[in-house]
């Protein structure tokens, strides 16, 4: 050690007759080690005192003291002495509690410690005590007090988030199955918004899930965030897809401290100046991202990241449970259909066989032959209807196959209607049903074509009917395009058994959606909703 180093070290002046090693031996190992490295211990006669000793001892938490049984403080440093009498009383009570435990267990080893926490006003403290090595009765202890308010608040937040997460996962089939898709989403979304706002303290956020078919990051829920422009999409990619795309790819959270200086940032809330984006994970698989934004720069820190990541795992699990319940419902319906058909198969085959035999050997007038043909056709219709009732969203119930049938419907006749659905069966069925009632129907296989038609400047439409989930533009984008052109233009959205993957129904409902249908639906329900929508709009377009 050179002279400069020696002069820079603090000096701890010991009372007369006190040997340095004897003094240190009375201290817990952690305190003794700190004093050895932080200062020089010198006898009183060699110096009149060194003011730097206060700085050396005051580096120990919020204060340090030597306490004997009943909580009497026999020595304390200046930092501890500066606290209020009430805080000192609570400190000595905590130390006394630990000393009682030491006295009841005198076999406690030197260097061991015990902790007691207490609160005072709006702060939280921890008192850590260690028995003095030269006191075999364990009646004396060195006590260190630390302000653990931030840590305690974080612990309490973690507990609240854990409780909120448990509530979010309380999605048993008895609760969920009776609810339609929109109600399921609202149930989960309401819980998420409540927790993000009241527990974690963030107003502006969005949840995007990975569409495993095309790696697109689909918006499923959010609060206070601006939707992407029509046609703008985000994918799982490290480049050209903003922070969300990069986080979904890497599986690592990202703190954007200043959006003005971060080239990865993609606009979310107006005037956002910082953001926090974390991956949503199921085990090690990234299923989406949770993005939080603020109008203040550098508004988020590592603690925020930890809390949002924790709650994000609950969100991922909750949405996964919804998926599993949907699969369970669909599988149950399909199994039920197979079981019913299996039970009906023998009698249906017998009816078909007997009718066919009679038909083949029958020689007579035409009406009887037609009736036999009708019996055979009816049996096949029974099979098809049982399958349709449980086959999921690829069908419309109660539909006639007779495309030539004309139905008098003054409210629909003459109307110009746009239909968008990537399912050919649904798209074709709706087109046929409306054309039978005199409508002019323009059908599209995707959302892009529907939006292009809306924006083309051609003859206006009287009604738009769109599926929610399509491979490119989603139902919400079709809805927005329609309403941006004519706010009074009615829109009906459709979706299947599953959750609304684009949040289209919930968002559109908040912005004036006329109706939504959950597949499979009855023809009568479709026509009823079309009537309601058209009744509130203008007369047929010329």
Secondary structure as GFF3:
##gff-version 3
##sequence-region A 1 542
A	DSSP	alpha_helix	3	8	.	.	.	ID=ss1
A	DSSP	beta_strand	10	14	.	.	.	ID=ss2
A	DSSP	alpha_helix	20	25	.	.	.	ID=ss3
A	DSSP	alpha_helix	29	38	.	.	.	ID=ss4
A	DSSP	beta_strand	39	43	.	.	.	ID=ss5
A	DSSP	three_ten_helix	44	46	.	.	.	ID=ss6
A	DSSP	alpha_helix	52	57	.	.	.	ID=ss7
A	DSSP	beta_strand	63	68	.	.	.	ID=ss8
A	DSSP	three_ten_helix	69	71	.	.	.	ID=ss9
A	DSSP	beta_strand	73	76	.	.	.	ID=ss10
A	DSSP	alpha_helix	78	81	.	.	.	ID=ss11
A	DSSP	alpha_helix	85	104	.	.	.	ID=ss12
A	DSSP	beta_strand	114	120	.	.	.	ID=ss13
A	DSSP	beta_strand	123	131	.	.	.	ID=ss14
A	DSSP	beta_strand	140	147	.	.	.	ID=ss15
A	DSSP	alpha_helix	149	168	.	.	.	ID=ss16
A	DSSP	alpha_helix	173	176	.	.	.	ID=ss17
A	DSSP	alpha_helix	181	194	.	.	.	ID=ss18
A	DSSP	pi_helix	195	200	.	.	.	ID=ss19
A	DSSP	beta_strand	204	211	.	.	.	ID=ss20
A	DSSP	beta_strand	216	223	.	.	.	ID=ss21
A	DSSP	alpha_helix	242	250	.	.	.	ID=ss22
A	DSSP	beta_strand	254	256	.	.	.	ID=ss23
A	DSSP	three_ten_helix	259	261	.	.	.	ID=ss24
A	DSSP	beta_strand	274	282	.	.	.	ID=ss25
A	DSSP	beta_strand	285	294	.	.	.	ID=ss26
A	DSSP	alpha_helix	302	361	.	.	.	ID=ss27
A	DSSP	alpha_helix	366	390	.	.	.	ID=ss28
A	DSSP	beta_strand	396	397	.	.	.	ID=ss29
A	DSSP	beta_strand	416	420	.	.	.	ID=ss30
A	DSSP	alpha_helix	424	436	.	.	.	ID=ss31
A	DSSP	beta_strand	440	444	.	.	.	ID=ss32
A	DSSP	alpha_helix	447	454	.	.	.	ID=ss33
A	DSSP	beta_strand	463	467	.	.	.	ID=ss34
A	DSSP	alpha_helix	475	485	.	.	.	ID=ss35
A	DSSP	beta_strand	490	495	.	.	.	ID=ss36
A	DSSP	alpha_helix	504	510	.	.	.	ID=ss37
A	DSSP	beta_strand	515	518	.	.	.	ID=ss38
A	DSSP	beta_strand	521	522	.	.	.	ID=ss39
A	DSSP	alpha_helix	523	535	.	.	.	ID=ss40
###
